[in-house]
């Protein structure tokens, strides 16, 4: 039982980290596009 609980917590943490990484990646890509557009029009 204890091992199952640890596994669930670990799996949940891994999912949270993946979601955070995806959000970070999207934010960086959006930031890069904004700076590209800003350079285009400056």
Buried (B, 14 or more C-beta within 10 A) or exposed (E): EEEEEEEEEEEEEEEEEEEEEEEEEEEEEEEEEEEEEEEEEE
